[in-house]
């Protein structure tokens, strides 16, 4: 099949000779990808920040049609149109039952989401069927919103859940990428009275306001923390969503959190050192991590289908999948927030 591969830092190719994924276990399914996208976390290996094995496939977000299923698959059928969570789970183990599907004892990951076919390791526990949509696929206007459910919207939602966003409270979102913007949307949906987006980029600020941000803070460092203090009458934020994964972002998150608050972190951490003394002195907690997508997916799918949320607005560029290398470059250079890929 054709699929996106990575060969070195900033060396992304759409290769023609990638082996087709097959049914390896009776719980597997193979999905024909109808839409995919590039994730902000894909930029870590792209920039050489993660180890790379030349020729590996890359991409973990996709939606599509079930092409084949293993002998033990009962809940999904060939021809179903599905959202594919980036992290696969059986949805029955002790961790899944506790709502931590991202720590499933049979955890799997989508590895060729930016390709023609993707293997799902736990089909019944992972895949969520989009109702009333068959092999013909959904209405084109719905595609970006469904695509966002594979990762960024559930991840933003997880940050809000982990930070214990509450109705009437104040939430600060650190990071204006697709996940941060979805975190704004999540906090607004959860009833946060003030939702502050920390962003220096006008197009991202515009989406943030459309998603429910009541304030935008462009300053960083001490100036940014001071602006948050002014907005919160010197108190600080009740909940903070850290959606970047850098030491600077984590430091900002703790700097703006009020005593007793929780920082919900979903940015893949790189070079982060926690301010443990500040956490101790201010009783500020830290929770979060890799999003248990399957936990939130049915609820979020319902919100998309009834028009309550439109998370697909984070996609500001669409490319044919064979131009995926340009999509990576656009996101790396911040010329695009998130790139949608079509076969």
N, C-alpha and C positions, 0 to 999 in steps of 0.2 A: 504494500500500500504506500501511499504518499503520506508523509508526516514530517513535522518539524523536529529537527535535531540540532544539538549544540555541540560544537567541536572545540571551542576555545572561547576565551573572553571576547565578547562582541562578534562571535562567529556563529550566526544562526543560519540554518539552511532548511529549505523545504525539499526533503529527499524523496526520491522515487522508489527506493529499494528497501524500505523498512518492512520486516516480516509482519504479516497480518497477525493480530492477536487472535488466539483461539480459546476454546473452552478447555481449561486445564483441570478444573474441579467441578463437581456436580452442582455447586452453588453459584457458578459463574454465569455471566451474560456478556455478550459482545454487542456494543451499541454502534450503529452507524451515525457518525457525527454530522449534524446539520448546521450547527453553529458552535463556535468556540471563541475564546478570547485570550488576551495576554493579561497576566496577573502582575501586580506590583512586586510580589515575591519572586516572580520569574526574573526580575532585574538583578537580584543578588548573584545568581550564577552568571548571568549575562555580563555583569560588570567584573566578574572574576572574584567575587567575595566568597563564593562557595566552591568546594571541590567540583571539578568537572571530569567526567569520563567521556572522551571524544566519541561522538556518534550516538550518544544516548538521546532518546526522545525527550521532549520537554512539553509542558502544558498540562494543566490539571482541571480545567473548567470546560464543560461542554454540555450540550443537550442534544437529543437525537432520538432515533428509532431503534428499538430492540431488534437486532439482526439474528441472534441465536441465544439459546438458554441451555443451561446444564440440566441434567436429569432430575435434580432435586428442587429446581426453581418452580414455585407454585403461584406467586403473587403477581408476577409480570409475565407477559406473553410476547412472542414475536409479533412485531407490528405496533406495539405500544409506543407512544411518544412519551419520553421520560426526561426528567431533570436528573443529572448525574452529580451527586455530591462529590467533592474532590476527595473526601476521606470516606472509605467504604467500611461498613460495619454489619454485623449479623443482627443487630438490634434486639438481641435476646440475652446476651451475657450479663453478668452482674454489673459491669460498668455501664453498659448500654441502658440497663433498667434504671440506673441511677442518673441517667441523663448525660453521661459522658461517652457518647458514641465515638468520639475522637480518640478514646483509649480502649476501644474494643479489643478483646483478646484475639480476634480474627481481623484486625485492622488491615485495610488495604488502601492503596492510593491510585488515583488515575494517573497514568504515566504517558499516555499519548493523546491527550485531549486536543492538541493542536494538530490533528491528523484526520484520516478518513474513518478510522475505527478505534474504539477504546474498549478494553476489557474491564469489567466491573467484578471484583472478587467476591462480593456478597450481594447478589442481585436482589433477593427478596428483602433484605434488611436495609438496603441502600437506596435503590431506585424509587422515585416517586412518579407515578403516572399522572400526566396532565389529562384531566377528564375531557371527553368529547373531542379529542384530537387524535387522529389516526396517522397513518404513514404520510399523509399529505402535509402534515405539519400545521402549526398554529398560524393564525393571522400574522402577517409580517410585522404589524405594529406591536404585537405582543412579544415577539422574539427577544428584544433586548431585556425586557423585564424578567422573562423566564431565565435568560442567560445569567442574569445577576444572582439568581438563586443558587447557582452551583457553588458559589464561594462568597463573594463580597458582601451580599446582603446578610446572609446568616452570620458572617464574621463580624460585621458591624453590629448586628443584633446581639451577638455573644459578648462583645465588649460592653454593651449597655447592661446586659443581664449581670455580667461579672462585677460591674461597677455599682450595681444596685441602684440604677436610675429609678427615681420615684416621682409620682405625680406631684406637681407643685414645687419640685426642687430645682436646683441649678446644675446643669451639666456643661462641662467643657470638653471639647473634642480636639485633641492634639493630632494633627495630620489631616491634610486636605486631599489625599488620594481617594480612590474609589471606596476603599474600606472606611476611611474617615467620614466621607460624605454619607455613606450608608449608616454610619454610627449616628450622625445628625438625624437622619430619617428615623432611626430606631428610637432615639431619645425623645423626639417629638411625638412619635406614636405612643410612647409610654407615659406621656403627659407631663414631661419636664417643662416647667414654666419658663425658664430661661435656658436656651441652648446656645452656647458660645462656640463658634468655629474659629480656630486659630489658623489663619490662611493669609498668604501674601499675594495670591493670584486671583485676579478678578473673575475669570471664567469659572473657577472653582467656588469662589464666593457666591456667584450667582446661583449655581446649583445648590449650594448649601442653604441659601435663603429660601429657595423653592422647596427644599426638603424640610424646612422648619427652623432654621437657625434664626434666633432673635437678635444676636449680636455677632459681629465679626471682628477679630483682633488680628491685625497685621504685624504687630511688633513681636519680636522674639526675645529670649533671654529675660533679663531683669525688667526690661520695658514691657514685655508681654505679660509677665507676672503682675506688674503694677497695674496694667490695664484690667486684668481680671479682678484684682482686688477692688478697683474702683467700681466695676460693674456689680460686684457682690457686696458692696458697702463694707469692704474690709474683711469679710468673713472667709471668702474662698469658695470653691465649688463643692457641692455635695457629692458629686460623682465626676470622675475624669476618665475619658476614653483615650488610651494611648494606642495609636493606630499607625505607627511608623516603624519602631524597632531599633532606633538609635539611642545612644546614651543621652544625647541632647534632648530628644523627645521625652525620654523617661524622666530626666531631671526636671523638665518643664512641668510634666504631669504632677510630680510630687510638690513642686513649688506652688502650684495653684490650688492644691487640694486643701480643704478645710480640715481641722482636727476631727478625727472620727470618720473621714471619708474613705472611699475605696477607689483605687485606680484599677480599671479594667484594661488589661493589655492583650492585644491581639497582633501587634506588629511583630514579625519574626525577629527575635533579638540578635543584634550584632554589636559586640563590644559594649554591652550594657553593664554598668556597675550600679547596684541598687544603693540608694542613700539610707542605709539601715538605721543610722542614728536618728535621722529626721523621721523615719517611719516610727521608730520607737517613741520619740519625744512627742509626736503629734498624733499617735495612734492612727496612722494612716495605713490602710491595708492594701494588698496587691492580690488580684485574682485574675483569672483568665487563662489564655493560652490558645492552642489550636481549637478552632470552633467545631463543636459537635453538630455538623450541618443537619444531619438527619433528625436531630431533636427539634429543630425549629422549622424545618422545611414544609411540613404540611400546613402549619399556621401561616407562614409567609406566602405560600402558594395561594392560599385562600385570599389573602389581602391583595395579591396581584390580580387574581382573576376577578375580584369584585371591584377593582379600580381604586382601592383605598391607597395603595402605594404604587409608585412608578420608579423602582430603583434603576431601571435601564437608562435613565437620564444620565448616568455616569459615563455612558459610552458616547464619546464625542468624535469618534472616527470609526469607519468601517472599511475593511480591506478584503480582497480575495485572499484565501489562505496561502496561496503561493507567493504572496508579497509579505509574508509574516516578518521577514527580516527588517523591512521598512517599519512595520508596526513596533517592533522592539526599539528601533532607533528613535521613533517619535516619542515613545514613552520615556526612554532614557533621557532624552533632551527636553522633556516636559512640554513637548508640543502637542501632546495628547494626554488626557486623564486616563482613559482606558480604551483599548482598541478591540472592536468586535471583528471576528474573522468568519468569513463565509466560504464554503467549498467552491 
